């Protein structure tokens, strides 16, 4: 059981670290508070790049 909990904590921390890095890379850190808001903003950026409005 402890092994599964250790693994879960490791994966959770890795995801949180990755989320923070992505938010900082795109300038979202401190501006967007949810993953869905981040995804929506990334989709807007993508649509602008491909010219799909």
Residue pairs with C-beta under 8 A, 6 or more apart in sequence:
19 35
20 29
22 28
22 38
23 29
23 32
23 38
26 38
26 41
26 42
26 45
28 38
28 41
32 38
32 41
47 53
